[in-house]
Amino acid sequence: MTQSSRQKKRILFVHQNFPGQFPYIAEAAMKAGHKLAAIGGPTAKGIPGVDLRRWVLNRGSTPGIFDPATRAEADLMRAQAAGEQALRLKADGFVPDLIIGHPGWGETLHMSEVFPGVPQMLFGEFFYRSHGADVNFDPEFETSTALADWRVHAKNLGLSLAYAMADVIVCPTEFQASQFPPAFRDRIQVVHEGVDFSRARRRSGARLKLPDGRVLDGSRPVITFINRTYERLRGFHIFMRALPGLLETCPDAEVVIIGRDGAGGYGGSLKGGQSWKARMLAELGDRLDLTRVHFTGPLAHADMIDALSISWAHVYYTYPFVLSWSLTEAMACECLILGSDTGPVRDAVTAGETGILNDFFDVPALTAAMITACREPETFVQMRRQARESALSRFDRETVGVPNWMRLIEDRLGPAGTAA
């Protein structure tokens, strides 16, 4: 049966920031001949060829609402707004054969009411825990109390209802899957969405221009570190505390820190709106040689790849939370990975084979690892190569991520050419 004679299936994507994690999956579904629509929030960008309906809220959270209910109320408001857009799609004749969604903001909650019987594939990014994950991991900044723990637990109200309606829950990594309650685990498939490793690869002759106009080419030791926003959840404070020993011992080493300086981030803000960069610079004072510590700000992707291409070691630390694409890209660029021995990192890096892992809180161990990377680069040549090979086999978008997602999609849609 030719593609033109096959009956197209209809897929509805639901994501506040559509396409979010789904751009290449949606493109692959369109190439396979399926008709797509999407429901997104006010700032959703959309994809050409996809009928995007944006929802808008006409009110905010109720002032003075019972604090643990704040998240649930917001999820339900977004669910209603998204549900109204789903009703409009239905009235316009679009009834999906499959719904693919991210339930993190509540928008999928009423999809089974609008489209009863339609299977749902939901993205399993994270299920919150008051202990054992990103919360109450770092005692320096958190103190567990019953009320605070219950508030974290209550964040799962909307997620639990959404996942209860899912036919398949797709988690990017084993660690993320492990955070889900036993009641959901028989529906979980571990499939990473994939990273574009045709772009993420070590570039011969790469050079990085620094904010002060200097240019680094990797002929001297370069240590790299990336945070979207500098923050404790991604180990910024641990990394900064490890630098004075490195800079003193290796006077030719340069440090490149990529990311945004500001309040916020996954780990929350500091009191008074102080940024983590300001906090750590104040703490370390003149122990840091700032002529060799370079804060680049956010970089264009090509410049980030240049930075990773000249890196002698890339530091990636994280609380037990979702895995950053930057780690897999650093592996693909054949960086020596110096990572935290936490669940998300262990999903990507095998200690002693594709990187070096140390206890998250052991600052001297990180300092020592960076010094060794600068002094003995030849020791890690094979480890760097194995890092790329491992990343390609597990996280490559073209050969692993999108094909595996499409197999799940086709399994839910049924044989090609059958009626919806």
Secondary structure, DSSP 8 states (H G I E B T S, - for coil): --GGGS---EEEEE-TTTTTT-HHHHHHHHHTT-EEEEEE-TT----TTSEEEE---S----TT--GGGHHHHHHHHHHHHHHHHHHHHHHTT---SEEEE-GGGSTTTTHHHHSTT--EEEE------SSSSSTT--TTT----HHHHHHHHHTHHHHHHHHHT-SEEEESSHHHHHTS-HHHHTTEEE----B-TTTSS--TT--EE-TTS-EE-SSS-EEEEEEEE--TTTTHHHHHHHHHHHHHH-TT-EEEEEEE-SS-STT---GGG--HHHHHHHHHGGGS-TTSEEEEES--HHHHHHHHHT-SEEEE---SS---HHHHHHHHTT--EEEESSHHHHHH--BTTTBEEE-TT-HHHHHHHHHHHHH-GGGGHHHHHHHHHHHHHHHBIIIIIHHHHHHHHHHHH-STTS--
